[in-house]
Amino acid sequence: METKKSLFDNLQNFFGFDNFKGDQEAIITNILAGNDTFVIMPTGGGKSMCYQLPALMSEGTAIVISPLIALMKNQVDQLRAFGGSDSIAHFLNSSLTKSEIARVKEDVLGGKTKLLYVAPESLTKQENIDFLRLNHVSFVAVDEAHCISEWGHDFRPEYRKIRQVISNIGENIPIIALTATATPKVQHDIQKNLQMNNATVFKSSFNRTNLFYEVRAKRSVIKEIVKFVKQNTGKSGIIYCLSRKKVEEVAEVLNLNGIRALPYHAGLDAKVRAETQDKFLMEDVEVIVATIAFGMGIDKPDVRYVIHHDVPKSMEGYYQETGRAGRDGGEGVCVSFYSQKDIDKLQKFMKDKPVSEREIGTQILKEVIDYAESSVCRRKQILHYFGENFDESSCGNMCDNCCAPKTFFDAEEHLHKVLSLIKHIDEKFDDRYIIDVLTGADNPQIRNYEHDTLPYFGLGKEDGENLWNSVLRQALLDNFLSKDIDQYGLLRLTEKGNDFIDNPYSIRFILNREMEAADDEDGEEGPKQGGGALDTELLQMLKDLRKKIAKQKSLPPFVIFQDPSLEEMCTHYPISMEEMKQISGVGAGKALKFGGPFIELIKKYVEDNDIDRPVDMVIKSAANKSALKVYIIQNIDRHLNLEDIAASKGLTYEEILREVESIVNSGTKLNLDYYIDEVIDEDKQDEVFDYFKTAEDDSIDHAIAELGGDDYTYEEVQLMRIKFMSELGN
């Protein structure tokens, strides 16, 4: 009773909580009793409390092994804030200087430090082992314990040496291993490797009831992301991308669209990464765009959405990354974009790996594909992956599949065929092979085994691959089958499956929706399409305004804004300077010079006519062309020949003129006199320039016809039009 009282006193005095969450109390009592303890608890369940509180209550120092420097720093800062003393918690890793290491060791030896966080790489250094042997170690906490297993999503070879090091530090040191994601296979690996088969296991449910799961086909993905973030203004979010390059690109586009976002990946300086995390925690930025290096142990409870720009590499990774949303129990939306191209890329990465790793990787990825393509409750699939059965009626429409209309089919006969075939061929094949037999595929392996002579061969050709995929997926989810992970994902019949073969009964399954072919493009290049039908009434008003301003300024109307820009204004209704800059062919210079009256007119028009503006306001893209534009502008400033600039970038002369023209039309002033003076004589220049001053439109063909066809080439007139637009329009 006394221990129970002191447990609650310590919880309240130190952390300010009145109650424990879930199994926390039982876990802490178990570790205080000196027993090995294995904790499987989802993100947000309060894992760190399970070793922090017993460490504070035990004699000596607890060693916490953690894979991430950011996680250590975060937790040490929190403990120091709670405990009011800097000595209470320290970390020992490669980021410290010699004098900082000496200070840590002094505090630990002096008995002032209750928790010492160590990276696995630092733990295995002989000098650190010798130092730790001098101290009384209360227990060792192995955080992120799934790193031990190559079946885990974050395998770290150094983790496999932990047991050996602990034995070198002292005898009978209790271990608490903790992980937020572990399939039954990974759980077994962890216990075996840490030699803690007799540990008390505490496993919480993996169900995060407040998270909404959604998978979308990958189409114009950056546009979709900007739109989503704009609809969730003021909320914190994380966007995960597979590559550093994509991280930088997405962050740039978000900033261009007025969203405070920062990139985060391993290629950035450690100091920059730490500052980025702090800015996110302090809400100086709304969105972090990151590779999966971000978020481990970042204790931000109010992340409201997690977006996967690319298919996650594994279900564990997906679960852990989505688990960073809604840790306070509030709203958490998890959107993942899916395309075949992503899958192909991930499979390509695996080609160079050793066979065993490739086999494991292929199976781990296959689970992700099945999850994304299935129409069954997402929650049911996630929990099944972690060895937990779930009745989808409890999802409460908290995933896209449960919200969507479903197509059911009577599956009794199909399921019977599948299970009977698996039994007939001695449970020695995976799901892909079973589908190939049923659909009569041309597979050399089938011929080798002479399975093309079976009555099952081609029996389900008419039904199509999607239906058989649906049957096999749901046979697994409903435990008619199990997958033998150790044996390359071979399908085995469960007791329930064998019973069904002997005593079939009526059963309905859901047919997978065919994932529409996603184009996987960011769809941001080229002229931007309008958000709907052209508003002809507004277009006329804008043209009248353009004419009026042109008269006042003694300029031809097309110098103000060209027709395609006006047309885009009539589908997107820009009502702020920021939005006006995003209309193609406008740019910052033109928006500031001419945009004001147009914005006012559009704003009044929208109010008077009660117009519902499209939410996907023109998305400003950091088109890959921006680097080319900068290159062209810099080289024109250096008075390089256009032919030379074109050649250095592999462009034709026509293409370079098009690029230069688009730069000028968007409002940037370029001085091309040095080049024009060389290629067009002065009289001709004046003639064309004067023509454009009074021209009705900016057509080059009209200009040539008017000026006398044979005297001018198309390129000459185009060059002069560029000079004209640059000097008068910008």
Secondary structure by P-SEA (a helix, b strand, c coil): caaaaaaaaaaaacccccccccaaaaaaaaaaaccbbbbbcccccccccccaaaaaacccbbbbbbccaaaaaaaaaaaaaaaccccccccccccccaaaaaaaaaaaaaccccbbbbcccccccaaaaaaaaaccccbbbbccccccccccccccccccaaaaaaaaaccbbbbbbbbccccaaaaaaaaaaaccccccccccccccccbbbbbbcccaaaaaaaaaaaaaccccbbbbbccaaaaaaaaaaaaaaccccccccccccaaaaaaaaaaaaaccccccccccccccccccccccccccccccccaaaaaaaaccccccccbbbbbbbbcaaaaaaaaaaaccccaaaaaaaaaaaaaaaaaaaccccaaaaaaaaacccccccccccccccccbbbbbcccaaaaaaaaaaaaaacccccaaaaaaaaaccccaaaaaacccccccccccccccaaaaaaaaaaaaaaccccccccccbbbbbcaaaaaaaacccbbbbbccccccccccccccccccccccccaaaaaaaaaaaaaaaaaaacccccccccaaaaaaaaacccccaaaaaacccccaaaaaaccaaaaaaaaaaaaaacccccccccccccccaaaaaaaaaaaaaacccaaaaaaaacccaaaaaaaaaaaaaacccccaaaaaaacccaaaaaaaaaaaaccccccaaaaaaaaccccccaaaaaaaaaaaaaaccc
